[in-house]
């Protein structure tokens, strides 16, 4: 993206056309950290993930980066 890609192929909650495509929430956060403007409203990533979870009936892993319910409940030691 930083090198000038016109678009990316991504998934929501890991669901998508092919296995191995990166998740849009993770891409959006990484892009912002690297200074790449995405025009994605980061505040809506969780809500969007929950909508896809409801429609697909496939639960989001609680440990999933960015949108998982336990994302801030980890500890290391």
Buried (B, 14 or more C-beta within 10 A) or exposed (E): BEEEEEEEEBBBBBEBEEEEBBBBBBBBBBBEEEEBEBEBEEEEBBEBBBEBBEEEEEEBEEEBEBBBBEEEEEEEE
